[in-house]
Amino acid sequence: MDAFVLQLLNGLDKGGAYALIALGLTLVFGTLGVVNFAHDALFMLGAFCAVTLQKLLTLSVKVKDESVTFFDAYEEIPLSGGLDG
């Protein structure tokens, strides 16, 4: 059940982002009559900055997953106990 709720929230998040991009395109096209893709680049720049900031603020260490043998797989483990204690 947790996986279903997680996928539902992921879909709503992605759908909201797509809706914002589509609304921006229609607003610019409706007022200027020209398709302007510049705000899509700003959206991607903002997403890149958000991911970079999240990676900088996350205190975790990458540990190699020994159960995967074909290629190197790593798992991020938080340095603090997190919610589990």
C-alpha positions as CSV (number, residue, x, y, z in Angstrom):
1,M,0.0,0.0,0.0
2,D,2.9,2.3,0.7
3,A,4.2,1.8,-2.9
4,F,0.8,2.8,-4.3
5,V,0.6,6.0,-2.3
6,L,4.2,6.8,-3.2
7,Q,3.5,6.3,-6.9
8,L,0.3,8.3,-6.6
9,L,2.2,11.3,-5.1
10,N,5.0,10.9,-7.7
11,G,2.4,11.0,-10.5
12,L,0.7,14.1,-9.0
13,D,4.0,15.8,-8.7
14,K,5.1,15.1,-12.3
15,G,1.6,16.0,-13.6
16,G,1.7,19.3,-11.8
17,A,5.1,20.1,-13.3
18,Y,3.8,19.3,-16.8
19,A,0.7,21.4,-16.2
20,L,2.8,24.4,-15.1
21,I,4.9,24.1,-18.3
22,A,1.8,23.7,-20.5
23,L,0.1,26.7,-18.8
24,G,3.2,28.8,-19.4
25,L,3.4,27.8,-23.0
26,T,-0.3,28.7,-23.6
27,L,-0.1,32.0,-21.7
28,V,2.9,33.2,-23.8
29,F,1.4,31.9,-27.0
30,G,-2.0,33.5,-26.3
31,T,-0.6,36.9,-25.5
32,L,2.3,37.1,-28.0
33,G,1.3,34.7,-30.7
34,V,4.7,33.1,-30.6
35,V,5.8,29.8,-29.1
36,N,8.5,30.7,-26.6
37,F,10.4,27.8,-25.0
38,A,12.6,29.9,-22.8
39,H,10.6,29.3,-19.6
40,D,11.1,25.5,-20.1
41,A,14.9,26.1,-19.8
42,L,14.3,28.1,-16.7
43,F,12.2,25.3,-15.3
44,M,15.0,22.8,-15.9
45,L,17.5,25.2,-14.4
46,G,15.4,25.4,-11.3
47,A,15.0,21.6,-11.1
48,F,18.8,21.3,-11.5
49,C,19.4,23.8,-8.7
50,A,16.9,22.0,-6.4
51,V,18.5,18.6,-7.0
52,T,22.0,20.0,-6.4
53,L,20.9,21.8,-3.2
54,Q,19.2,18.6,-2.0
55,K,22.4,16.6,-2.6
56,L,24.5,19.2,-0.8
57,L,22.2,19.3,2.3
58,T,21.8,15.5,2.5
59,L,24.1,14.0,5.1
60,S,24.6,10.5,3.8
61,V,27.3,8.0,2.8
62,K,27.2,5.7,-0.2
63,V,27.8,2.1,0.6
64,K,28.3,-0.6,-2.0
65,D,25.4,-3.1,-2.3
66,E,27.0,-6.5,-2.1
67,S,23.8,-8.3,-3.3
68,V,24.2,-6.9,-6.8
69,T,27.0,-8.7,-8.6
70,F,26.8,-7.8,-12.3
71,F,27.6,-4.1,-11.8
72,D,28.5,-1.7,-9.0
73,A,25.4,-0.6,-7.1
74,Y,25.4,1.8,-4.2
75,E,22.9,2.6,-1.5
76,E,22.8,5.9,0.3
77,I,22.6,5.5,4.1
78,P,22.0,8.6,6.3
79,L,24.6,9.5,8.8
80,S,22.0,10.3,11.4
81,G,19.6,7.7,12.7
82,G,16.7,9.4,10.9
83,L,13.2,8.7,12.0
84,D,14.0,5.1,13.1
85,G,16.3,6.3,15.8
